[in-house]
Amino acid sequence: MRSFLMLLVLFALPVSVLADERYQALPLAGASGGQGGGRAFILDTHEGHVWIWSENEPVVAPDGQRRYGSGFVYQGRLRPGTRAGEWVEGPGAGKPER
């Protein structure tokens, strides 16, 4: 039920935000190992911020106990490329060996 409410909030953004399509979301494959759970890639098309929303993310509760819950994981900020096929590094990442 909580996951459904989180998705409802996520996709029921104010009409002004939806009108300019600032936030785009793409579904991702669920977690492996039988844990299941929905996941989505979320992009802020105005400023390049990226999040992953996960229905089954490992979290630490206020009492210090580890459990699984839903939440957003901020991935960093993208920058525009200058030409097609250009490698655009993610925050804190290096270029792969080619």
Summary of the structure (lengths in Angstrom):
residues: 98
radius of gyration: 16.2
end to end distance: 45.6
largest distance: 49.3
contacts: 194
relative contact order: 0.15
helix: 16%
strand: 39%
